[in-house]
Every structure is written in structure tokens, then in C-alpha cells.
């Protein structure tokens, strides 16, 4: 059955084109900072939502080339500045793909820190080697002169757009759309009826892959369908 569907996928035109965007982020340092874990917990509960976004989702773009290490700034600080390896590992285990709101993500982070401090109360007031500064960024969406109207054009676009565009559509979209998905998968499913391919793309591991790896994984999933005769 797959052999009969793939040629149709190659020839199918989207009901609506996919317009590629990129995004620039203007970093700003907030008023809150933490010099120990108790202060971190207090700030986590009250900081603006865009600070939570900055130190989790945005970190994945800024450190996309790092294959090993901690997946968010909170985990990195707990390890490097506080020497709390257990807490760092628990914070790093958070998978941002599971969250469609900043509130839910914040609650998860707060819960991890609270639970750790209940079991390790002496760690709360221990001074960190350096403060944690809560930052945020203003996002400026940049439309690109790249449009895809069918699967082949989409593949060609994925090959040439920047990793910032990949991040915008593959990661940032999860909060923007309030869905456990991404712009690429949504378009493939809704406009080209390629739900199986969309599902495979949505399962790409963003933690053991750089953004370039994500690009290559998307192409590996899509190219066989476009090349089928």
C-alpha cells in the first residue's frame, strides 16, 4: 500500500502553501537573579513567562551545536555554579516537547526544585559560585522569500533555510500553536494529507541532535516519498 501512496504524495499540491519564517531574538537581562537555590526557586515562581522560555526553548537554539551537556540553563547553573549534580540531572530530564504552555513548564521546573530542596534542605542557602541572571528575549519574526507548494518544494526549502528557521518552525511553534506538534508536521498533515510522515518528523529527538541533525533527519524522512516513482 505504501508504494501506491508515495507517488501521490510526490504529485500532490498543498491546499495552502507553507511560508517559511525565521526569527531574531533580542536578549535583555531582567531584574531578578539568584545567588542560591532558595532564591532560584523564589524567582522561578514569579519571573515573567518569557524568562522561562528563554532559559529552556531558546537555549536549544543557542547551543544547538552541543551534542552533550545540559538541555536548559537552569540545569547548567545547578551543575556548574551550585555543584548539585542530582538537581541538574533532574532539570535536564525535562523534555520541552511535552509542554504546550509556559505555565505547565514552569510548574514542572518549580516542582523539581521544590522536591530537591525538601530532600536536601542544606543546599538551599549554599552560595553559588556565580549568580543566575534571569533573562528574556523579544522575538522578531522575519518572513523569508521561501514558499513551498508541494512536497518537493518543501524538501528543497528545508535544504536551504537557516537553522534559525528550523528552530522557529520546529521548536518555537509548539508553544505558539499550543500543540504537541510543529509547523512542519502540521502543514504536511493538514495540507498534504501526509499524516504518517508528519508523525515521524514530530518524533525527531531534539536532545541528542543538533539543529543541523534535525534538518538532515527531516530530509531522510521526506526524500524517499518525493523520489518514489
N, C-alpha and C positions, 0 to 999 in steps of 0.2 A: 504493500500500500504506500510505503514511503516513496517508492520510485515514481508513483503517479502524482504525488503531491508536490514533489520538488520542482519539476518543470513548470507547474502552475505558479509556484512561488516566484520563479525567475521572471515570468511574464506579467505578473500581477502589478497593477498600478494602484498606488495608495489613494484612498478616498480624500485624504488631506496630506499635503507634503510635510516633511519633517524639516523644520527650520533650526539650524544649529546656532547656538549661542556660546559665548564664553563669559567669564566673569572676572573682574578685578576686585580685590579686597583691600580696603584702606584701613590699616591697623591703628587702633587707638588704645592707650593704656587707661584703664578705669581707676576709680578711687580706692577700690578695695585691694587689700593684699593680706597675705597670711605668713606669719613667721613660725607657726607650729600647726599641728594637725587640728587642734581645737579651733583655731582661727580659720583654718581651711573649711572646716565643717560649717561654721557660722556663716562664712561668706558664700559657700555653696548654696545655702538655703535662701539667700537674699540677693545674690548677684543677678544682673539682667540676663534674660534668656540668651541674648546674643553672645554673652561670655561663655556660657555652656557650649554653644555651637562652635565658637572659635576654638576652644580647647579640646574638642572631640572631632567633629566632622572636618573642620578646617585643618587640623593637624595632619590628617591623612593626605591632604594635598601638599602641604608644605614639606612633608617628609616622605613623599611618595617613592623616593629612590632608596629608602632604607628597608632592607628585607627583614632585618631582625631588630628587636627592641620593643619599646612600649608604644601602644597604639594611641595614647592620648597624653596630653600634657600633665594631667593630674597624676597618672601612674608614674610618669617620668620623674616628677618632682618628689613623690613619695619615696622613690628609689634613690635618686641622686642626691637630694637635699636632706631627706629625713632618715635614710638608711632603713626604711621599713619595707623590706622585700616582700613580705606576705601581703601587705596592703597594695603594693604596686602590682603584684600579680593579679589580685582580685579586680583592681580597677582596669587593668589591661585586658581582662577577660570579657569586658563589655563589648558586645557586637552592636555597633550603631545601626546596622541594617534592621534590627528588631524594633526600632523605635520610630514612631511617626509623629511624635510631638516632643518638644523640648521639656515639657513638664514631666513626661514619663521618663525621659533620660535623666533629668535632674534627680527625680525621686530614686532612681536606681543608684546613682552615684552617692547620694546622701545616705542611702540605706547601707551601702558597703562601708563607708567611712564610719557611720554610727556603730555598726556591728563590730568593726575592728576595734574601735576605741572602748567599747564595753568590755571586750576581752583583754584589751591592753591599755588600761587607763593611764599608766605612767607615760605612755607615748604621746599623750595629748598635749602636754605642756613642754615637751622637749624641744628646744630651739632648733630650727632647721639651719642648715649651712648657709642658705640664702633664701630670701623671701619668695613667695609665689605672687606674682602680679597678675591680677585678673584683667584680661584684655578682651577686646571685641573688635569687630571689623564691619565697616559699611560695604555692602556689596553693590557693585556697579555692573549691571548686565550689559554685555557687548554683543549686539547682533553680528553674526558673521555672514559673508556673502556665499554661504554654502547651503544648498537645499537638496533634499532627496525626495524623489517621487516614486521610486521603486526600490527593490532590494539591491540591485546592482549599484545604483547611485548612492544608496546608503552605505554600502561597503566602501566605495571609493571615498566618500566623505570621511568615514571613520579613519581611513588610512592617512588623511592629510590634516585633519583638525588637530589643534594642540591638546596636550594633556589637561590643560585648564578647561577646555570644552568637555573633555571626557569626564572630568571631576564634576563639572556643573550638571551635566545631564545624568550621570550615573550615581552620584552620591548626594549632591545637594537637593536633587529632585525629591528624595524620599521624605524630607520634611516639608518642602514647598507644596507637594501634592497630597501630603498626609496619607501616603500609601506605602505599603511594604513592597515597593517596586521602584522603577526608574523610568526616565523618559524614553530610553531606547526600547525597553521591553513593552511599555505601554503603547508606543507607536506601532511596533511590529504586530502586537496582538490586535489592537483596535482598528488599525488602518490597513493592514495586510493579511489579517487573519492567520498569523503565524504564531499561535499560542505556544506551541512546543518549543520553538526557537527562543521565544521571549522568556519562557521559564528557565531555560538553560543559561541565558545571559544573566538573569536575575540571581542565579546561584553562584556566580563567579566570586571566588574568595578574595576579598579586598585587603585581607590582613597579611597573607603570605605572598601577595602580588604587588608589584609597583603599578602605577597607572599605565605605564607602557605595557606591562604584562596584561593588564585588563584589556587594553586595546587589542593586543595580539589574541587574547582568548576570545573576544567578540568576533574577530575575523575568522578564527578557526571554527567557530560555531556556524557562521553565516555563509562562508565561501562555498562549502560543499552544496548548499541548496541553490546558490546562484549559478554554480558551474554544471549542475546536473543537466543532461541533455533531454 
